[in-house]
Amino acid sequence: MLKEKLQPFIKRYEEINTLLSSPDITNDIKKMTELSKEQSELEPIVEKAKEYFKVTESIEENKTLLEDEELGELAKEELKELEPLKEKLEEEIKILLIPKDPNDDKDIYLEIRAGTGGEEAALFAADIFKAYARYADSKGWKVEIVSSSESDTGGYKELIAKIKGQGVYSRLKYEAGTHRVQRVPATESQGRIHTSAVTVAIMPEVDDVDVEINPNDLKIDVYRSSGCGGQSVNTTDSAVRITHIPTGIVVAMQDEKSQHKNKEKALKILKARIYEQKMREQQEALSSERKAQVGSGDRSERIRTYNYPQNRITDHRIGLTLYKLEEIMQNGDLDQIIEPLIAHYQALKIEEAGL
């Protein structure tokens, strides 16, 4: 069955090879680029498929030699190595056959908002951002704070950061949702544990072709930016607030001194939020037809609990509990949670695809 599923990929790969050597294509740079991109996307599947076919062929050959007096024992030993290799290749191929998320290679906007818990929630928003920043650093990604609103104690009421790098969205897309923290706040004199929450949104950066905005659908207000305590940051109307009338989405930006730069940044975030809303609506429509909602990104869904007194971090979606909270947060070692999440959702997609 798996062989049948792989044949079209090999056939298409060979077709592209033929097309790329034809004069019509070599003279058409756009078409040549498209075909080369498609070929590079097919290459990992085709390579694994060829390896898989070779292994299955060797298994069949060795099975025919089992009764042979001279070669039977050698065939038995080879089968002990070949059969587990075949199973491993099958699992790897199934993952490669999962339809690719078109956003996986995109950069993202990370949006963290303090929820219930007041100042303690704002402090945890800062802590979780630091963990993401350390994780990004370990992957060689770049982090840029686009907009932030600090609390009185040095936390964040809201923070938007752009994270750029290879496969950012594919690694962080399952972080969207409500993150709950249980710990004793620094301001708590009687040592009582408080429960607070922050919401995280992961929005892929979108191109103009992904989201089209009609200028007539925008309400743009300019005002004088102000810092903490209301003091004026500058004396011109450089801050920008953009409202997308059809969706009601509002983005305000005042971090730059230039009105033009603030407007440019606000529009990019607005597009990302509109795109995220569209994705969420599509996923909600799908979830009404199936129970397994993959990567919903629903901000109201409590996805994880960080319990500091017990040094425990729990991801509720996959029932994963690790007693390494301090280590994970301090070092940004989020792969300990992200890897099992990716494996879980890949398994769901394999099941859905009937592989």
KEKE-3310 file (N, C-alpha, C; in steps of 0.2 Angstrom, whole numbers, plus 5000, padded with zeros to 4 digits):
npx = (5004:5010:5020:5012:5007:5019:5024:5018:5025:5038:5037:5033:5044:5054:5048:5049:5063:5065:5058:5066:5077:5073:5073:5063:5059:5072:5073:5064:5064:5055:5047:5056:5062:5050:5048:5061:5060:5049:5055:5065:5057:5051:5062:5067:5057:5057:5071:5070:5060:5066:5076:5068:5062:5073:5077:5065:5065:5077:5074:5064:5072:5081:5072:5068:5080:5080:5078:5089:5103:5117:5116:5106:5107:5114:5105:5095:5101:5103:5090:5086:5092:5087:5072:5068:5074:5066:5054:5057:5060:5047:5040:5047:5044:5030:5029:5035:5025:5014:5003:5011:5012:5008:5013:5024:5038:5038:5042:5038:5025:5026:5015:5012:5001:4997:4986:4973:4978:4985:4999:5007:5004:5009:5023:5026:5023:5034:5044:5041:5043:5057:5061:5057:5065:5078:5077:5075:5087:5095:5092:5097:5090:5083:5077:5066:5059:5044:5034:5029:5022:5025:5023:5021:5030:5040:5037:5027:5013:5008:5016:5024:5033:5045:5050:5063:5069:5075:5061:5053:5039:5035:5041:5036:5022:5013:5012:5003:4990:4982:4993:4996:5001:5008:5013:5022:5021:5033:5029:5020:5018:5014:5017:5008:5002:4999:4988:4990:4989:4994:4991:4996:5000:5003:5008:5010:5021:5014:5013:5008:5001:4995:4986:4974:4970:4958:4960:4949:4943:4949:4952:4961:4970:4979:4990:4998:5012:5015:5024:5027:5017:5011:5019:5025:5032:5037:5034:5026:5013:5015:5011:5001:4985:4977:4961:4953:4939:4929:4933:4935:4947:4960:4975:4988:5002:5017:5030:5040:5048:5044:5029:5026:5034:5028:5015:5018:5023:5012:5003:5008:5007:4993:4989:4994:4987:4974:4975:4978:4966:4958:4963:4960:4946:4944:4950:4941:4929:4933:4935:4922:4918:4927:4935:4948:4957:4969:4983:4976:4978:4970:4966:4959:4960:4967:4983:4995:5003:5012:5020:5028:5032:5032:5041:5036:5031:5017:5010:4994:4987:4994:4996:5008:5020:5034:5047:5055:5055:5062:5074:5070:5064:5075:5085:5079:5075:5065:5063:5061:5047:5042:5046:5039:5026:5026:5028:5016:5006:5009:5007:4993:4990:4995:4986:4974:4976:4976:4987)
npy = (4994:5006:5007:5010:5023:5030:5029:5040:5051:5048:5047:5060:5067:5062:5067:5081:5081:5079:5089:5100:5100:5103:5114:5124:5126:5130:5143:5150:5158:5160:5148:5138:5141:5138:5124:5119:5122:5114:5102:5101:5100:5088:5079:5074:5064:5056:5051:5043:5034:5027:5021:5013:5004:4997:4991:4983:4975:4968:4961:4952:4944:4938:4931:4921:4913:4907:4893:4888:4878:4882:4896:4900:4904:4915:4923:4924:4932:4944:4947:4951:4963:4970:4970:4978:4990:4993:4995:5007:5016:5016:5023:5036:5039:5041:5052:5061:5061:5068:5081:5097:5110:5126:5137:5134:5137:5151:5167:5173:5183:5185:5186:5191:5192:5198:5190:5185:5189:5200:5210:5199:5191:5199:5199:5185:5185:5192:5182:5171:5176:5178:5165:5160:5168:5164:5151:5154:5159:5148:5141:5149:5159:5176:5189:5202:5215:5222:5229:5235:5235:5240:5234:5241:5234:5229:5219:5213:5220:5218:5211:5212:5203:5200:5185:5179:5166:5150:5139:5144:5145:5132:5126:5133:5134:5127:5133:5142:5149:5148:5150:5144:5149:5144:5150:5157:5174:5187:5198:5193:5191:5181:5169:5162:5153:5159:5159:5163:5169:5169:5174:5167:5171:5165:5171:5169:5178:5187:5189:5201:5195:5185:5191:5202:5219:5231:5248:5256:5250:5253:5262:5275:5282:5295:5300:5308:5300:5291:5288:5277:5281:5292:5302:5312:5305:5311:5326:5326:5320:5305:5292:5278:5272:5258:5253:5239:5238:5228:5217:5221:5221:5229:5238:5246:5257:5264:5264:5268:5284:5290:5293:5287:5275:5268:5266:5258:5246:5243:5240:5228:5219:5220:5213:5200:5197:5196:5186:5176:5175:5171:5158:5152:5152:5143:5131:5129:5127:5115:5107:5105:5095:5085:5077:5078:5092:5099:5109:5121:5134:5141:5154:5154:5141:5132:5127:5124:5121:5129:5125:5131:5128:5114:5112:5109:5106:5105:5099:5100:5095:5084:5077:5077:5078:5086:5086:5098:5111:5124:5122:5121:5134:5143:5139:5140:5128:5122:5112:5100:5100:5104:5094:5082:5087:5089:5077:5070:5077:5075:5061:5061:5067:5058:5047:5053:5055:5042:5034)
npz = (5000:5004:4995:4983:4986:4985:4972:4963:4968:4964:4950:4947:4951:4942:4930:4932:4931:4918:4912:4916:4909:4896:4882:4882:4895:4901:4896:4902:4916:4927:4927:4928:4940:4949:4946:4950:4964:4967:4964:4974:4985:4984:4984:4997:5000:4989:4989:5002:4998:4988:4995:5004:4995:4991:5002:5005:4994:4997:5008:5003:4995:5004:5011:5003:5003:5015:5017:5012:5013:5014:5014:5022:5036:5036:5029:5038:5048:5042:5039:5052:5054:5043:5044:5055:5050:5039:5045:5052:5041:5036:5045:5045:5031:5032:5039:5031:5021:5026:5023:5020:5031:5025:5031:5039:5036:5039:5046:5062:5072:5089:5102:5118:5132:5147:5158:5169:5186:5188:5193:5195:5184:5174:5177:5175:5161:5156:5161:5153:5140:5141:5141:5128:5121:5124:5119:5106:5103:5105:5093:5084:5079:5076:5087:5089:5098:5095:5100:5116:5132:5148:5165:5182:5190:5182:5173:5159:5152:5140:5125:5110:5099:5085:5077:5068:5057:5052:5050:5060:5063:5062:5073:5084:5083:5091:5103:5105:5115:5132:5146:5161:5177:5193:5208:5222:5223:5223:5231:5240:5257:5265:5260:5251:5238:5222:5208:5191:5174:5157:5140:5124:5108:5092:5077:5060:5049:5036:5018:5006:4997:5004:5012:5008:5010:5010:5009:5012:5022:5033:5048:5053:5066:5073:5086:5101:5107:5123:5138:5152:5166:5159:5154:5141:5126:5115:5105:5094:5084:5083:5086:5081:5078:5071:5065:5059:5051:5046:5054:5067:5073:5082:5081:5089:5089:5095:5097:5088:5083:5072:5063:5051:5051:5063:5058:5047:5054:5062:5052:5047:5058:5059:5048:5050:5061:5056:5047:5056:5062:5052:5049:5061:5061:5050:5055:5066:5059:5053:5065:5069:5061:5064:5078:5082:5083:5076:5081:5085:5091:5099:5109:5121:5126:5139:5139:5146:5162:5174:5188:5201:5215:5215:5205:5192:5176:5165:5151:5145:5134:5129:5140:5146:5159:5167:5178:5178:5178:5182:5175:5162:5160:5163:5155:5142:5137:5128:5119:5125:5128:5116:5106:5109:5107:5093:5088:5093:5086:5073:5073:5074:5062:5053:5055:5051:5038:5034:5033)
capx = (5000:5014:5023:5008:5007:5025:5025:5017:5030:5044:5035:5033:5051:5057:5045:5053:5070:5065:5056:5071:5082:5070:5074:5057:5060:5078:5072:5058:5066:5050:5044:5062:5062:5045:5050:5066:5057:5045:5059:5068:5052:5050:5068:5067:5052:5060:5077:5068:5056:5071:5080:5063:5061:5079:5076:5060:5068:5082:5070:5061:5077:5083:5066:5069:5086:5080:5078:5095:5108:5123:5115:5100:5109:5116:5099:5092:5105:5102:5083:5086:5094:5083:5065:5068:5075:5060:5049:5059:5059:5040:5038:5049:5040:5023:5029:5036:5019:5009:5003:5015:5008:5011:5016:5029:5044:5037:5044:5031:5025:5024:5011:5011:4997:4995:4979:4971:4983:4988:5006:5011:5004:5014:5030:5026:5023:5041:5048:5040:5046:5064:5062:5056:5071:5083:5075:5076:5095:5098:5091:5100:5085:5083:5071:5066:5053:5041:5030:5028:5019:5028:5020:5025:5036:5045:5034:5024:5006:5008:5023:5024:5040:5045:5055:5065:5074:5072:5056:5051:5032:5034:5042:5032:5015:5009:5013:4997:4985:4983:4998:4994:5007:5006:5019:5022:5023:5038:5025:5016:5021:5012:5019:5003:5003:4994:4987:4990:4989:4996:4989:5001:4997:5009:5005:5014:5021:5011:5014:5002:4997:4991:4980:4973:4966:4955:4961:4942:4941:4953:4951:4968:4970:4986:4990:5004:5014:5016:5027:5024:5014:5008:5024:5026:5038:5039:5029:5022:5007:5018:5008:4996:4980:4973:4956:4950:4932:4925:4934:4935:4954:4964:4983:4991:5009:5020:5037:5045:5047:5041:5023:5027:5037:5023:5010:5021:5023:5005:4999:5011:5004:4986:4989:4996:4981:4968:4977:4977:4959:4955:4966:4956:4939:4945:4951:4935:4925:4935:4934:4915:4918:4931:4936:4955:4958:4977:4986:4970:4980:4964:4969:4955:4962:4973:4987:5000:5003:5019:5019:5035:5033:5033:5046:5033:5028:5012:5006:4988:4985:4996:4997:5015:5023:5041:5049:5061:5052:5067:5079:5067:5063:5081:5089:5075:5076:5058:5062:5058:5040:5040:5047:5033:5020:5026:5027:5009:5001:5011:5003:4986:4989:4996:4980:4969:4978:4975:4994)
capy = (5000:5012:5008:5013:5030:5033:5029:5046:5056:5046:5048:5067:5069:5061:5071:5087:5081:5079:5096:5105:5099:5105:5121:5129:5128:5133:5149:5153:5158:5159:5141:5135:5142:5134:5117:5118:5122:5108:5096:5101:5098:5080:5075:5069:5058:5051:5047:5038:5029:5022:5017:5009:4999:4993:4987:4978:4970:4964:4957:4947:4940:4934:4926:4915:4910:4904:4886:4886:4875:4886:4904:4901:4907:4922:4927:4925:4937:4950:4949:4954:4970:4973:4971:4985:4996:4994:4999:5014:5019:5017:5029:5042:5041:5043:5059:5065:5061:5072:5088:5102:5117:5131:5142:5131:5141:5158:5170:5174:5188:5182:5191:5188:5196:5196:5189:5185:5189:5207:5211:5193:5189:5203:5196:5179:5186:5193:5176:5167:5179:5177:5158:5160:5172:5159:5145:5156:5160:5141:5139:5154:5164:5183:5191:5209:5217:5226:5234:5232:5239:5237:5235:5245:5230:5227:5214:5215:5219:5216:5212:5209:5202:5196:5180:5177:5161:5144:5134:5146:5144:5125:5124:5137:5135:5124:5137:5147:5147:5150:5147:5145:5149:5143:5151:5162:5180:5191:5203:5189:5190:5175:5163:5159:5151:5162:5156:5168:5166:5174:5171:5168:5170:5164:5173:5169:5184:5186:5193:5205:5190:5181:5195:5209:5224:5237:5254:5259:5246:5255:5268:5276:5288:5297:5303:5309:5294:5293:5282:5275:5287:5297:5307:5312:5303:5316:5331:5326:5315:5300:5286:5276:5266:5256:5248:5235:5239:5222:5212:5225:5221:5235:5238:5252:5257:5270:5263:5272:5291:5291:5291:5282:5268:5266:5264:5252:5241:5242:5236:5221:5215:5219:5208:5194:5195:5195:5180:5171:5174:5167:5151:5149:5150:5137:5126:5128:5123:5108:5103:5103:5088:5079:5078:5080:5098:5100:5115:5126:5141:5144:5157:5153:5135:5131:5122:5122:5124:5130:5125:5132:5125:5107:5112:5104:5109:5100:5101:5097:5092:5077:5073:5077:5081:5086:5090:5101:5118:5129:5121:5123:5141:5146:5138:5140:5121:5120:5106:5095:5100:5105:5088:5077:5090:5088:5069:5069:5080:5071:5054:5062:5069:5051:5044:5057:5054:5035:5031)
capz = (5000:5005:4988:4978:4988:4984:4965:4960:4969:4960:4944:4946:4951:4935:4925:4933:4929:4910:4910:4918:4903:4890:4880:4883:4902:4903:4894:4906:4923:4932:4927:4930:4948:4952:4945:4955:4971:4968:4964:4980:4990:4983:4985:5003:4999:4983:4992:5006:4994:4984:5001:5006:4990:4991:5009:5004:4989:5000:5013:4999:4993:5010:5013:4998:5005:5022:5017:5009:5018:5015:5015:5027:5043:5034:5027:5045:5052:5038:5041:5059:5053:5038:5045:5059:5046:5035:5050:5053:5035:5035:5050:5042:5025:5033:5041:5025:5016:5029:5019:5023:5033:5021:5036:5043:5035:5039:5052:5066:5077:5095:5106:5125:5135:5154:5159:5176:5191:5189:5192:5194:5177:5170:5178:5171:5154:5155:5161:5147:5134:5141:5139:5121:5118:5125:5115:5099:5103:5104:5086:5079:5077:5078:5091:5089:5101:5090:5104:5123:5137:5154:5171:5187:5193:5177:5169:5153:5151:5133:5122:5103:5096:5079:5078:5062:5056:5048:5053:5067:5064:5063:5080:5089:5082:5096:5109:5106:5120:5139:5150:5168:5182:5200:5212:5227:5221:5227:5235:5245:5263:5269:5257:5248:5231:5218:5201:5186:5167:5151:5134:5119:5101:5087:5071:5054:5045:5030:5013:5003:4993:5009:5015:5005:5015:5007:5012:5014:5028:5039:5052:5056:5071:5075:5093:5104:5111:5130:5141:5158:5170:5155:5152:5134:5124:5110:5105:5088:5084:5079:5088:5076:5080:5065:5066:5053:5053:5046:5059:5073:5075:5083:5082:5091:5089:5097:5099:5084:5084:5065:5062:5045:5054:5067:5053:5043:5059:5064:5046:5047:5064:5058:5043:5054:5066:5051:5044:5061:5063:5046:5051:5067:5059:5046:5060:5070:5054:5053:5071:5070:5057:5067:5085:5083:5081:5076:5081:5085:5092:5102:5115:5127:5128:5144:5136:5150:5169:5176:5195:5203:5221:5213:5199:5188:5170:5162:5145:5146:5127:5128:5146:5147:5165:5168:5185:5176:5176:5183:5170:5155:5159:5164:5149:5136:5134:5126:5115:5129:5127:5109:5102:5110:5104:5086:5087:5094:5081:5067:5073:5072:5055:5049:5056:5047:5031:5032:5030)
cpx = (5004:5018:5019:5007:5013:5027:5024:5022:5037:5043:5035:5040:5055:5054:5048:5060:5070:5063:5062:5077:5080:5072:5069:5057:5066:5078:5067:5060:5061:5048:5050:5063:5056:5046:5056:5064:5053:5049:5063:5064:5051:5056:5069:5063:5055:5066:5075:5064:5061:5075:5075:5062:5067:5079:5071:5062:5073:5079:5067:5066:5080:5078:5067:5075:5086:5081:5085:5100:5114:5121:5109:5102:5111:5110:5095:5095:5103:5095:5082:5088:5089:5076:5064:5069:5069:5055:5050:5058:5051:5037:5040:5046:5033:5023:5030:5030:5014:5009:5006:5011:5012:5015:5022:5036:5044:5040:5037:5032:5022:5021:5009:5007:4996:4988:4977:4978:4987:4995:5010:5010:5008:5021:5031:5027:5031:5046:5047:5043:5054:5065:5061:5062:5077:5083:5077:5084:5098:5097:5094:5095:5086:5077:5072:5059:5050:5037:5029:5025:5021:5023:5024:5031:5041:5043:5031:5017:5004:5015:5022:5031:5040:5051:5057:5070:5071:5067:5054:5044:5031:5036:5038:5024:5010:5009:5007:4992:4986:4988:4997:5000:5005:5013:5018:5025:5028:5035:5021:5020:5020:5014:5014:5004:4997:4994:4986:4990:4991:4993:4995:4998:5004:5006:5010:5015:5018:5013:5008:4998:4992:4985:4979:4968:4964:4956:4954:4940:4945:4952:4958:4967:4977:4985:4997:5006:5016:5019:5023:5022:5012:5013:5024:5032:5041:5033:5026:5017:5010:5015:5002:4992:4976:4967:4953:4943:4928:4927:4934:4942:4957:4971:4985:4999:5012:5027:5042:5043:5044:5034:5022:5029:5032:5017:5012:5021:5016:5001:5002:5008:4997:4985:4990:4990:4975:4969:4976:4970:4956:4957:4961:4949:4939:4945:4945:4930:4927:4934:4927:4914:4922:4933:4944:4957:4966:4979:4981:4973:4974:4967:4966:4957:4968:4977:4992:5000:5010:5019:5026:5036:5035:5039:5043:5030:5023:5009:5000:4985:4988:4998:5004:5017:5030:5042:5055:5060:5058:5072:5076:5067:5070:5085:5085:5075:5069:5057:5060:5051:5038:5040:5041:5027:5020:5025:5019:5004:5003:5007:4996:4985:4990:4989:4974:4970:4977:4982:4996)
cpy = (5006:5013:5011:5021:5033:5034:5036:5051:5055:5048:5056:5070:5068:5065:5078:5087:5082:5086:5101:5105:5101:5113:5126:5131:5132:5141:5153:5152:5157:5152:5137:5135:5138:5127:5115:5117:5116:5102:5095:5098:5090:5076:5071:5063:5053:5047:5042:5033:5024:5018:5011:5003:4994:4988:4981:4973:4965:4959:4951:4942:4935:4929:4920:4911:4906:4897:4883:4884:4880:4894:4905:4905:4914:4926:4929:4931:4944:4952:4953:4961:4974:4975:4977:4991:4998:4998:5006:5018:5021:5023:5036:5044:5044:5050:5064:5066:5066:5079:5093:5108:5122:5137:5140:5135:5148:5160:5172:5181:5184:5187:5188:5194:5194:5195:5189:5185:5195:5207:5204:5190:5192:5201:5190:5180:5188:5187:5172:5169:5178:5169:5157:5163:5167:5153:5148:5157:5153:5139:5144:5159:5171:5185:5199:5211:5223:5232:5231:5237:5236:5238:5239:5241:5227:5221:5217:5214:5216:5216:5208:5208:5198:5192:5178:5171:5155:5140:5137:5144:5136:5123:5127:5137:5132:5127:5142:5144:5150:5146:5149:5145:5148:5144:5156:5169:5184:5196:5199:5188:5184:5168:5159:5158:5155:5159:5162:5165:5172:5170:5172:5167:5170:5165:5173:5176:5183:5191:5196:5200:5186:5184:5201:5213:5230:5243:5257:5256:5248:5261:5270:5283:5289:5301:5304:5303:5296:5287:5280:5281:5292:5302:5307:5310:5308:5321:5331:5320:5309:5293:5284:5271:5265:5251:5245:5234:5232:5217:5215:5224:5228:5234:5245:5252:5263:5270:5267:5280:5294:5289:5285:5275:5265:5263:5258:5245:5238:5238:5229:5217:5214:5213:5201:5192:5193:5188:5174:5170:5170:5159:5148:5148:5144:5131:5124:5125:5116:5104:5101:5096:5083:5081:5081:5086:5100:5107:5121:5133:5144:5147:5156:5146:5135:5126:5119:5125:5124:5130:5125:5129:5117:5106:5108:5109:5104:5103:5097:5093:5085:5073:5073:5081:5080:5089:5093:5109:5123:5128:5123:5130:5145:5145:5139:5133:5119:5114:5100:5094:5100:5098:5083:5080:5088:5081:5067:5071:5077:5064:5055:5063:5062:5047:5047:5055:5047:5032:5025)
cpz = (5000:4998:4983:4980:4986:4976:4962:4961:4965:4953:4942:4946:4945:4930:4925:4930:4921:4908:4911:4912:4896:4888:4882:4891:4904:4901:4898:4913:4928:4933:4930:4938:4951:4952:4950:4962:4972:4969:4971:4986:4990:4984:4991:5003:4994:4986:4997:5003:4991:4989:5003:5001:4990:4997:5008:4999:4993:5005:5009:4997:4998:5012:5009:5000:5012:5023:5014:5014:5020:5017:5020:5033:5041:5032:5033:5048:5048:5039:5047:5059:5048:5040:5050:5055:5042:5039:5051:5047:5034:5039:5047:5036:5027:5035:5035:5020:5019:5025:5023:5025:5029:5025:5039:5042:5036:5046:5056:5070:5084:5100:5112:5128:5142:5155:5166:5181:5191:5188:5191:5187:5173:5171:5175:5164:5152:5156:5155:5141:5135:5139:5132:5118:5118:5120:5107:5098:5102:5097:5081:5076:5079:5081:5091:5093:5097:5094:5111:5127:5144:5160:5176:5190:5188:5173:5163:5153:5145:5129:5115:5100:5089:5079:5071:5062:5053:5052:5059:5068:5066:5070:5085:5089:5087:5103:5111:5111:5127:5143:5157:5173:5189:5204:5217:5224:5226:5232:5240:5251:5267:5266:5253:5241:5227:5211:5196:5179:5162:5145:5128:5112:5096:5080:5065:5051:5038:5024:5010:5000:4997:5011:5011:5009:5010:5011:5015:5020:5034:5042:5055:5060:5073:5082:5095:5108:5118:5133:5147:5162:5166:5152:5144:5132:5119:5109:5098:5088:5080:5081:5083:5079:5073:5067:5060:5055:5052:5051:5066:5076:5076:5084:5084:5091:5090:5098:5095:5085:5077:5065:5056:5047:5058:5063:5050:5048:5061:5058:5046:5052:5062:5053:5046:5058:5062:5049:5049:5062:5058:5047:5056:5065:5054:5050:5064:5066:5054:5059:5072:5066:5060:5074:5086:5079:5081:5076:5081:5086:5096:5109:5121:5130:5133:5141:5141:5157:5171:5184:5198:5210:5220:5207:5193:5182:5166:5156:5144:5140:5126:5134:5148:5154:5166:5174:5183:5175:5176:5177:5163:5154:5159:5157:5142:5133:5132:5122:5119:5129:5120:5105:5103:5107:5097:5085:5088:5088:5074:5067:5072:5065:5050:5049:5052:5040:5029:5030:5035)
residu = (MET:LEU:LYS:GLU:LYS:LEU:GLN:PRO:PHE:ILE:LYS:ARG:TYR:GLU:GLU:ILE:ASN:THR:LEU:LEU:SER:SER:PRO:ASP:ILE:THR:ASN:ASP:ILE:LYS:LYS:MET:THR:GLU:LEU:SER:LYS:GLU:GLN:SER:GLU:LEU:GLU:PRO:ILE:VAL:GLU:LYS:ALA:LYS:GLU:TYR:PHE:LYS:VAL:THR:GLU:SER:ILE:GLU:GLU:ASN:LYS:THR:LEU:LEU:GLU:ASP:GLU:GLU:LEU:GLY:GLU:LEU:ALA:LYS:GLU:GLU:LEU:LYS:GLU:LEU:GLU:PRO:LEU:LYS:GLU:LYS:LEU:GLU:GLU:GLU:ILE:LYS:ILE:LEU:LEU:ILE:PRO:LYS:ASP:PRO:ASN:ASP:ASP:LYS:ASP:ILE:TYR:LEU:GLU:ILE:ARG:ALA:GLY:THR:GLY:GLY:GLU:GLU:ALA:ALA:LEU:PHE:ALA:ALA:ASP:ILE:PHE:LYS:ALA:TYR:ALA:ARG:TYR:ALA:ASP:SER:LYS:GLY:TRP:LYS:VAL:GLU:ILE:VAL:SER:SER:SER:GLU:SER:ASP:THR:GLY:GLY:TYR:LYS:GLU:LEU:ILE:ALA:LYS:ILE:LYS:GLY:GLN:GLY:VAL:TYR:SER:ARG:LEU:LYS:TYR:GLU:ALA:GLY:THR:HIS:ARG:VAL:GLN:ARG:VAL:PRO:ALA:THR:GLU:SER:GLN:GLY:ARG:ILE:HIS:THR:SER:ALA:VAL:THR:VAL:ALA:ILE:MET:PRO:GLU:VAL:ASP:ASP:VAL:ASP:VAL:GLU:ILE:ASN:PRO:ASN:ASP:LEU:LYS:ILE:ASP:VAL:TYR:ARG:SER:SER:GLY:CYS:GLY:GLY:GLN:SER:VAL:ASN:THR:THR:ASP:SER:ALA:VAL:ARG:ILE:THR:HIS:ILE:PRO:THR:GLY:ILE:VAL:VAL:ALA:MET:GLN:ASP:GLU:LYS:SER:GLN:HIS:LYS:ASN:LYS:GLU:LYS:ALA:LEU:LYS:ILE:LEU:LYS:ALA:ARG:ILE:TYR:GLU:GLN:LYS:MET:ARG:GLU:GLN:GLN:GLU:ALA:LEU:SER:SER:GLU:ARG:LYS:ALA:GLN:VAL:GLY:SER:GLY:ASP:ARG:SER:GLU:ARG:ILE:ARG:THR:TYR:ASN:TYR:PRO:GLN:ASN:ARG:ILE:THR:ASP:HIS:ARG:ILE:GLY:LEU:THR:LEU:TYR:LYS:LEU:GLU:GLU:ILE:MET:GLN:ASN:GLY:ASP:LEU:ASP:GLN:ILE:ILE:GLU:PRO:LEU:ILE:ALA:HIS:TYR:GLN:ALA:LEU:LYS:ILE:GLU:GLU:ALA:GLY:LEU)
# end
